[in-house]
Amino acid sequence: MKEVLKNYSGIIFLLLGITIGSIIGIVSPQIVEYIKPLGDIFLNLLFVSVVPLVFFAVSNSIASLEQQSKFGKIIFTMSFTFLLFILIAAIFTIGMVYLFPVSSISGSSELLIEQSKEENWGDRIVSFFTVGEFTELFSRKNMLALLIFAFLTGFAARKSGDNGKPFRIFIASGYEVMKELLLMIMKIAPIGLGAYFAYQVATLGPQLFGFYAKPLGLYYVSGIIYFFVFFSLYAFAADRRNGIKNFWKNAVLPTLTAISTCSSFATMPTNLVAATKIGIPSSIANLVIPIGTTLHKNGSSMSSIIKIYVAFQIIGRDFFEPSNLLLALGITVFVSIVAGGIPNGGYIGEMLMISVYQLPQEAVPAVIIIGTLVDPLATVLNAVGDVVAAMFVNRFVKV
């Protein structure tokens, strides 16, 4: 019994914190604004720690790989896995909305949304992949630029030979230090996540039973089925029965973190811990999970399909026309890449979808609100999906 308590004490305390936070959010929503800063402090500590962790993890993984062919195989297998999982999630959701259609709904013209700053596509592409100042790399808003820089740094460290050995030791040491720092920060997770969960329950809870109940119900049912059934299938494909057992044994902490924070980025440390316990080599986990946080999003894929479907219902167009379905799949793949690993990071993708389909203004508020309300489950599917993706990659690339 003592051994069980020792092994699961972290999860037990986390569940206790989240339960207390939920009760506070339901019973005394008026005091949530006073305890929310505790959650914000915890998240801020995570965010400022995860940024250097991403840099050290990715650059160290590349610098420490002995064979160039291994790196190429990992990248190819990872890219194939991400695309496969995203498309499976999208196609599954299309099947669900076809089998369980939602009756036509209307948008609310009273809701106002903040219009994004106008800029041309050239500027967007440049800002998506690069930044103009070195210091801007270390912002969670520029994750893809940071990943590219970490890739190039790892390559340079490898090619520098003996002269680069001290630097390779430095980034390996930096990775270990940042891991320890994150483990220290996670000690206060029950308090931080409990406070943030109270805020989520108090603010989003009432909206779940109103105007958007049907499309939200469809998303949550589909998402829960995908979470348990498809993730189990992926884990089985990775390591048969052992894979299923190891995955679900270690997926609890990342799942709770994702639900509480609504941030793939904040869930990354627990994903890395889970990957280590599952037995995924660090050279794979430290590439697949940080990159997956930005580029691999099962939940965003599913929510993209739901939002497009609801928008089509609002304006009375046929979502199931072949051309509309193909365009929806293309947008979904792109949205899953664009959506950042931060809370409510899917707004860019939503604006893209509205622009491509040339949807009228009345469809915009519904799409934005649905994106916000599905965020907790979408984050779980996005974040925890990175762990099972790492298992899948490890199945085909033995390091």
N, C-alpha and C positions, 0 to 999 in steps of 0.2 A: 504493500500500500504506500509506504514511504517513497519507494522508487517511482511509482506512478505519479504521486504528488510532485516529486522533484522534476520529472520529465514534462509534466503538463501544467506546472504551476503558472507559467507565463500565460498560457492560453486561458486558464481558469480565471486569473486576475483580469485579463483583457475582457473576457465575457462578462465578468462581474461589473467592470467599469462601463461597458456598453449597456448592460441591463439597467444600471442605475441611471445612466444618461437618458435612456429611452423613457424611463418612468418620469424623470424630471421634465422631459420634453412634452409628455402627455399631460401630466398633472399640473405642472407649474411653468407653462411656456413663458410667462412674464419675467422669470428670472434667468432665462436662457442667455439673454444679452450680457449678463454679468459673468457667466461662466464660460462663454464662448472664447474670450481671450486666452484661456488655458489651452484650448484646442488650437488656436492660432499660433501660440508660442511653440507648441509641439510640432505643428506642421512646418513652421519657419525653420526650426532646428533641423528637421528632416531635409527640407529643400536645400539649405545651404551646405549640408553635409553630402547629399547625394550627388550634387554637381561635380565636385572633385573626385568622388568615388567613380563616377562614369568615366572620367578622363583616365584615371589610373587603371581601372579595370580593363578598358578596351585597349589602351596602348600597351599595357603589360601583357595582355593575352597575345597580341600580335607579335610583340618583341620576343616573347618566350617560346613561340612555336618554332620547332626545329626544322620542319620541312615546309617549303613553300607550297607544295602540292596539298598538304593537309589544310592549310589556310584556305586555298581555293576551293577545296571540297566542302569545308565548313560553310563558307559564304554561299556557295551554290545550293547546298542542301537547305540552309537556313532560308534563303530567298524562296525556294520552291515550297518549303513548309509554310511560310507566312502566307504566300499567295493561295495555296491550297486551302488552308484553314479559313481564310477570309471569304473565299468563294463558296466553300461549303456552308458557312454561317449565313451568307446572303441567300443562297439557293434554298436552304432549309426555311428561312423566314418567308421567302416568296411562296413556298409551298403552304406554310401556315396561314398566310393572309388569303390564299386562294381557298383553302379548306374552311376557314373560319372568317368570312368577310365581316368587316365593320360597316354598319349602316352609315349613310352619308351624314356628315357633320358640317357645321359652319364655323368659320373663324370668328374671332371677336375683334371688331375694328377699333374698340376702345383701348386695346392694349398698344402701348407705344414701345418701340424698340429703338435702341441707339444705332444710328446708321454708321457703318464702318467707313473709315477714311478712304477716299477714292485714290487708287493708284493703279498704274498700268500693270499688265501681266509680267512684263520684263522686270520691273522693280520687285514684284512679288517673288519671282523665281530667284533673283539675286539674293534677296533678304532671307529666303527660305534655306538656301544652301550655304551662305557665307555671311559674315559680319564685317563692318568697316574698322572696328577697333578690337584689339586683343582682349581688353577687359570685358567686352560684350559677349565673348565666348562663354563666360562663366555665369550665364543667366539661364534659368530653366526655360525661358521663352525661345532660346536659340539652340535647342537640343540637337537638331540635325547638324548644324554647323559645328557644334562641339564634338559630335561623333566623327565627323569627317576629319577634323583637326587631330583627334585622338588616333584615328586610323593612320594618318600621315606621320604622326609622331612615332607610332609603333614601328612603321616601316623604316623610318629614318634611323631609329635606334638599332634595328636589325642590321641595316646595311652599313652601319658605322664600324662594325667589327670590334676589335679590342679597344679602340679609342672610345667606343660608346658603352663599354661595360659598366663604368661607374653610374652612368645615367640609367642603364637597365636595372641596376641594383636599386637605384633611387625610386623608379616607378614601381618596382616590385614591393619595396618597403612602404611606399606611399599607399599602395593598395591595402596592405595589411593594417596600416594605421587607421585608414578611413573605415575599414570593416569594424575595427574595435570601437571607433568613435560612434558608429551607428548602433552597435550593440548597446553601448552606454545610453544613447538617446532613447532606445526602445524600452528601457527600464521604466520610463514614465509614460509609456503608451497607454496603460489603463486609464490614467487621468486625462491625458490629452485626447484620446479617441472617445472616451466617455463624454467629455464636454462637447466635442464636435458632433457626436451622434445625437446629443440632446438638441443641438441646433438644427440638425437635419430633420428630426422628427417633428419639432415645433413648427418649422417653416414649410416643409414640403408635405407633411402628412395630410393636412386638410384638403389639399388640391387633388390627392389621389382618388377621392371619391366623388368628384364633381364632373365637370364637362368632359374631361379626358379619360374617364374611367375605362371605356371600351378599348380604345387603342392601347392604353397602358396595360390593361389586363392581358391583351393579346401579346404584348411585348414581354411582360413578366412571365407568363406561362411558357412562351417559346424560349425565353432566355434560361429559365430554370431547367427545362427539358434539355436544352443544348448543354448547359453546364454539367449536369449529371451524366447524361447519356453519351454525348459526343466526346467530352473530356475523358470519360472512362474508356471509350473506344480508342482514342489517341494514345492513352497510357498503355492499353493492352497491346496496341501495335508497336509501342516502344519497347516493352519488356514483358509481354504476356501477363500472367496473373501477378507476378512480382511488381510489374509496373503499376497496375491498378492499386495494389496494396500500398506501395511506397508513395504514390501520388496523393491519395486521399488522406494518408496518415500525416503528410506534411503540408497539405493545402489549406488547413484550417486557419493558420495565422495570416497568410497572405489574403485569404478571403475576408476575414474580419477587418483587416487593415484597409482593404479596398472599399468595403461597404461603409466604413466609418469616415474615410477621408475623401471619397470620390476622386481619387487621384492615383493613376498608374505610377506616376513618378514617386509618390510617397510610399507606394507598395514595393518598389524595387528592392530595398534592403531585405525585406522579409522573403521576397522571391529568391534572392541570392542565398539566404540562409537555408531555405527549403531545398534549393538545387543541390547544395552541399550535402544535406542530410540524405537526399535521394541517391547521391553517389555520382552525380553528373560532374565530369572533369571541369576544373575552373577555366581551362582554355576554351571550352564550349559555352559554359554558363555565363562567363564574363563577356562574351560577345553576343550571344543570342538574347539574353535578358535585357541588357541596356539598350540594344538596338531595337528589340521587340517592343520596348516601352514606347518608342516613337513610331515604329513602322508596322506593328502587328496588333490589330485591334478587332477581335471577334465581336465584341459588344457594339462597337461603333459601326461595324458592318451590318449587324442586325437592326440597329436603330436607324441607320440610313434608309434601309428598305421600308421600315415602318413609317418614317417621316415622309418619304416620297409617296407612299401609298395613301396616307392621310391627306396630304396636299392634293392628290388627284381626286380623292373623295370630295374634298371641299369645293373644287372647281368643276366637278362632274365629268372628268376625263377618264378614259379607260386605261388603267394601269397595266393591264395584262396584254396589251398590244405587243407583239414581238419586238418592235423597234424600241418601245418604252422600257421593256424588260432588259434588253441588251444595254441601253444607255444607263439604266439603273445600276446594273452590275459594274459598268465602267466607272460611274460616279462613286459607287460604294468602295471600290478598290482604292480610288484616289482619296476619298474622305478618310478611309482607315489609315492612310499614310499621313495626311495633313493634320488630323486631329492630334493636338499635343497631349502629352501625358500629365496634364494639369486639370483641376476642376473646371468643368464647363468648357473644355478646350475644343469642342466640336462646332463652335459657332462659325468658324471659317468654312468648314465643310458644308454647313447648312446654307450659308450665303452662296456658296458655289453651286449647290443643287438648285436653289431658287433661280440663280442666274442662267444655268444651262437649260432648264426647262421653261424659262421665261414665265414663271408663275406670277399671278397677280398679287397685289399687296395683302389681300385678306387671308392668304395662305401662310403668310410669314409668321404672325404671332403664334399660331397653332404649332408650327414646326419648331420654333424656338422653345416654347413651353414644354412640348413633348421631349425635346432634347435634354432639358433640365431635369424633368421628372424621372426619366429612365436612367439618369446618370449613375445612381448607386449600383444597379445590376450591370449596366454597361461596363463600369469600371472593373467589377469583379471578372467579367468575361475577358476584358482587355488584359488585365494584369495577370490573373492566374493562368490565362492562356499562354503566357510567356514561359511558364514553368513546364507545361506539358509540351510546348514546342521545343524547348531545350532537350527534353527527354526524347522526343521524336528525332531530332537532329543527332543526338548521341547514339541512337540505334543504328544509324547509317554511316556515322563517322567515328571510328574508334581511334581515340588519341592515345 
